[in-house]
Amino acid sequence: MLANILYVIIAILIVTTLYVVVRTLVFARRQRNVTAIVAVPVDDACVAQHLAEAVRCPTVPLDDRGTPDPEAFERLHRMLEETYPLVHRILEREVVSGYSLLYTWRGTQSELESVMVMAHQDVVSADPASLDQWTHPPFAGHVTNDFIWGRGTLDIKNQLIGIMEAAETLLSRGYQPERTILFGMGHDEETGGVNGCKVMGQLLRDRGIHLAGIVDEGGGIFDGLAAGVRGPVALVGVSEKGYLTVEITVQGQPGHSSTPPPQTAIGILAGALARLETHPFPTRIRRLRPMYHGIGRAAPIYLQVAFANVWLFGPFLRRWLTAIPEMNASIRTTTALTIVQGGVEDNTVPSEARAFVNFRLLPGDSIAEVLARATKVIDDERVTITPVPGKFNEALPISPARGPAYEGLKQVIREIFDNPPVAPYVMLGGTDCQHFVPVCDHIYRFTSLVMDERFRGLEHGIDERIPIDGMGKMVQFYARLFQAWGTPGMFPGQGEVS
Ligand SMILES: [Zn+2]
């Protein structure tokens, strides 16, 4: 009898182990290496000077509504025209909303859907209080042996110049794409893109244009961003989290603090806020599976096993991932209490207390669902929850991490950057490409740069700078992308980008 039970247990263990092993082998496939490609000859020093010149045009918004500085934009547009004469002779250039630029590089086969690459022209300001902390002034466009310095070198004039430089070089060598390639260059991304790319997106829709693929800023090649993985991984943003700020208010009976009510408006509000914080949104571990699937065998074996078998190792993954802020934000809608206000006198019971709470929505969670859940968690009729006008947008649809557009992009990344694993992820912030969701189902956010410790995270910061060789590689990347996306069927097995 006992022996029988033992046999059954052993049999279950063997079957389970086999199942786990097979699932792991299927999940974490090895990516076939591709041969390195030099798409076009690039003169790094010359490109560096061009980027420096673009940095010297201080395209900083004049206010927080994103009002552009006409002089700076005029200077940037003139610089582009003078530096890239073939682009301006052969491509069509349209000015949208006065400052945004839409270039059309006509393909030979007009029946093919167009593709688009993007980069915004505006940059954030440099805090006057910290100007003396910059090694080189933010808008001087200084070039040293290794780096190009200044505001916009990482966000994202590097991409603007990369696109222009690659197109100019390909044009000089007689290249013409089969598929039409658009360049979408907004002027107010840092303030939401409502006058630039939003209008441009509507323009394309009105013209009946549907895009087969978009590459915009975001992502990059990182070491250590995917938890538990060592070595470079190319992360391609396939979606963006949503955004919702709510105002939470409580009205109370004002009075003297010598005879207080059992609970003041502040107490009621505090209770509501505490409940929100102690009831975080549920985690969705499976949302990270595509990323670890893309990383494949480059991930340590225990992670391959765990992500291939979330049904078994989910609890272990949950405990580990929720302790890492970036990973936690990648697997759930997050809740952040950001502002609290109430009361003016130390001896007076206030008539009102209010707070602001900022949620970042995981794709799949809607604003309506988040509001409903917050109301249920707070469960107090004395508390009013209102979305703040202009402070909410839904999470974006997830672009597929397969199909010709993605496969073409992946192939180019592996050719130019020495075969890193390429994996999809959900961006925590937002970009201009959100405005093209109505005209494109394959939107990818990838900044073609190996982010290393020397400059990683300096976007919007002090001493923003990009390595000169990294900038050269970016030109290579775009030239190769234009060839790959511009020539359908270029890669064996890639087929038609659609
Ligand atoms: Zn940017």
Boltz pocket constraint, residues with backbone or C-beta under 6 A from the ligand:
constraints:
  - pocket:
      binder: B
      contacts: [[A, 120], [A, 155], [A, 156], [A, 189], [A, 217]]
      max_distance: 6.0
